[in-house]
Amino acid sequence: MSTELKRPRIGIIGTGAIGGFYGVMLARAGFDVHFLLRSEFDAVRQDGLQIESAVYGDLLLKPVKAYNSAADMPPCDWLLVGAKSTGNVGLAPAIIQAAAPDAKVLVLQNGLAVEDNLREALPDSLHLLGGLCFISVYRSGPGKVVHQAFGRVNLGYHSGPVRSDEIRQSIVEQGAGLFHAAGLESEAMANLAQARWQKLVWNIPYNGLSTLLRATTTPLMSDPQTRALIQALMNEVVQGAQACGHELPAGYAQSLFAMTETMPDYRPSMYLDYQEQRPLELQAIYAEPLAAALQAGCDMVRVRMLHQALTFMDAGNH
Amino acid sequence: MSTELKRPRIGIIGTGAIGGFYGVMLARAGFDVHFLLRSEFDAVRQDGLQIESAVYGDLLLKPVKAYNSAADMPPCDWLLVGAKSTGNVGLAPAIIQAAAPDAKVLVLQNGLAVEDNLREALPDSLHLLGGLCFISVYRSGPGKVVHQAFGRVNLGYHSGPVRSDEIRQSIVEQGAGLFHAAGLESEAMANLAQARWQKLVWNIPYNGLSTLLRATTTPLMSDPQTRALIQALMNEVVQGAQACGHELPAGYAQSLFAMTETMPDYRPSMYLDYQEQRPLELQAIYAEPLAAALQAGCDMVRVRMLHQALTFMDAGNH
């Protein structure tokens, strides 16, 4: 079983904090992992990939099978996309070049509909899956990642050459098996859209408010006004999900709120993107959910206001 | 008529941008105006009060009848309070010392219920009025004020020793007459609470969003997302006013929005307070209207969210 799981060759498209962490964890578990890099190629080839983890200690992968062109990569059975959702369409050529026939492409991104544009640019023969990472991780320098807590990946099938729910589910379970083999929690979700909505219950309030208020999670969780606002935003997202036909587990928002109280202080990725003057992932995390909920008759008023404010900030930031 | 209007002696309590501008305009019109100052006393006694006005040109009042203690002021018939609403209770002793018997105290502040705490600290013999200033003005240095546009003061009676609506209205008109004599627009409002709500239709969106987004009015009016948000906030305030029994003139919000488009770029006072690390006037401009509207059955959801975000920012700012 274990040797069979280790057989697939894995390619990492976009080796930032997410791609770097999961790639190193998979390589450490014995998988053959190949990393596509751009600006950090030289640094990673020279110094390797370093993970400073509060859970696993200091991990160093060196040498790294690093590439600055997808054309040089061997055909990969699984491609993990860790780049920002703002650039998905542009990734298609690299994915196609690095993909084995019948490859599985797993998009490790937040938000709704992040696979849709990518799907149109991929051949029908490739399986497309989405993955939600429940993890506190950030890039601290070229080839350097700090892992603060968690690591779970929940994944689901988006689209591809097979129609059978049974086969699709077995592919998803195969994906979850990769992460299990690396010692990570992972769940095969029957419904990717619902999994994405569940993740949004966290991302919408914390990514947005941290950016808007230039604050990490601990101060946001310490002030009664922002606590109330986080809860109100979470409740709106739960209502949006319900309007779209996704009945989230009872007490789901409360459990995410409680989980965040136990977390070490965290700088959500959108706030980090804002500080580093990168485009914000507003389309996937705000615009798509707002449009989907509105079409289903639910106007997420606070989420819309947050999106409006963030759009203004983003426009002036790069 | 004109000489009779010039008879009242005027005291300015809190000589910032508002107190400085109106005090100089009234002195320029021939009124006997006395200015109470704190940190800027020395500068103003030495260099006078300077208004750099886009409408009236450069105005210099020198020498200034300046005081650093209200005990030294002669008894004033009208006292104009231009200080921040965050410090109203603390102003009562100075007001009492500078007030002639039967004096009129005019609070030139935004927001709701700004007179309530002050009223409790004043003797019953003093008339208390509220004034709303429609003006673009800011303090540029000690004793220096920049006046960009407008100047209208709308005022109404809050409370005092007379019950007769007719007498109250005549006192309000006497107040409006002071500003008319100084060449300024001014309207005697029959209903102070309604006048305050009308002013909030501007202050709630622009003061809050400019602070939240660190932006002056022109960029806020140039982005389609913030334009839509401003209009949504304005509509909520109009609904809040309606719930509290104030039917605002038809098209009132739209006219304020259109007026702001023609304004020179402006930094609302709350944004300026934030930048200079002064406490924000959140109680008067947000908390009081939110509570009043909620009690009347109207939950101003966006206004509440803005208030929550601003409270978080304010708490970390001084």
Interface residues (C-beta under 8 A of the other chain):
Chain A: L209 L212 L213 A215 P219 L220 D223 Q225 T226 A228 L229 A232 V301 R302 M305 L306 H307 Q308 A309 T311 F312 M313 A315 G316
Chain B: L209 L212 L213 A215 P219 L220 D223 Q225 T226 A228 L229 A232 V301 R302 M305 L306 H307 Q308 A309 T311 F312 M313 A315 G316
